[in-house]
Amino acid sequence: MTPKETYTINRKAREILRSEIVSRRFQRSVDESEVEELIAKGNTRVFVNRERDSLDEVSSESLKDFWNSELKAHVTTDDCADLDSFANGYFFFAELWKGHGGKDILVLFYHH
């Protein structure tokens, strides 16, 4: 069994890393409709930050299911978001980054 690859994010330095730098190109925050479009495109890498600086990559095969089961109606750009405003008491902030070759990278910051 291959060990799971570990990715980290350094927001201060604006870097996504593994054993090499994956991205230093933060673009902007994105809203729910943009998240849906990026996932529908099919060539976006998606990472979820659930604790500290670690990132878990969502496989491309499970992106649509992830959108339907966890993301839809749970993405906000509101800095004053209230957990009680979201079903099951969680939401994500989303950021668009650019990877090597200009590939889109979506980073989702989980709050509960």
N, C-alpha and C positions, 0 to 999 in steps of 0.2 A: 504494500500500500504506500502510495506517495504521500509525504506529509503535506498538509495544507500550506499554501504559500501565504506568507504574512506580509501585509502592506501596512504602512503607517502614513499619517499625514502630519505635517508640521505647518500649521496655519500661519504662524508668525513668519516663517521663512517662505511660505507659499510653495511647499513641495509635497509631492506624493512619492513615496519611496518603497522599494522592496530591496533587493540586493543592488539595484541601480535606481537612478532617478526615473520615475515614470512620467512625471510632469512638474514643470515649474511655471505653468501658464494658466493661472487662475483667470477666468474671463469675467463672470458675474453670477449673482444669484438668479435663480430661475423660478417661475411660478408653476403651478400644477399643470396648466395646459402645455407649457413648454416641456415639462417632464414627460408627459404623455407622448408628445411628438418625438422626443429623443428616443424613447423606448420603442415606439412604432417604427422608427427608421431602421432599427435592427443592427446598426453597427456602432452602437454606443456602449462603452464599458461602464458598468454601474458598480459603485462601491457604497457600502453602508457603514457608517461610523456609529457604533452602539456604545462604546466605552473608550474612555481616554483618547489616545491617538491611533488606535488600531482601526483598520479598514477590512471589511469582508467583501470580496467580490461576488456579485450575483451572476451566476452562469447565464450565458446568452439563451440557453434552452429554457430557463425558468423565468425570464424577464416578464413575459406577458402574464403569467400566473402571479408573479410578485406584484405587478401593477394592480391586478384585480383583487388580490387578497389582502395586501398591506398598504399600498400607496394611494389608491384612488380615494379621494376625499380626506386625505391625511397629509397634504403638502401645503405649506404656508410660506409667505414672505413677510408676514406680520411679525415685527420684533416683539410685540406685546401679546403674542398668541397665548391663549388660555387653554390648558389641557381639557377643561370641562366643555370646550366648544367642539371637541372631536370625539367621535365614537371610540369606545374602549380606552379613552384617556391617553392617546399618544399622537404625535405628529412628526413630520420631517421638515427641516430646512434643506433646500437643494441648491447646489452650486455647480456651475458648468466650468470645466477645465478643458484644456486641449492637451492631447498626448502626442507622441511621436507621429509624424506624418499628418498632423492635423486632426487625428481621430478624436471624437467627442468623448469626454469622461464626465460622468455625472456622479457627484458625491452627495449622499443623503445623510444628514445628521439627525439621528433619532432622539426624540425627547419624550419622556413619559413621567 
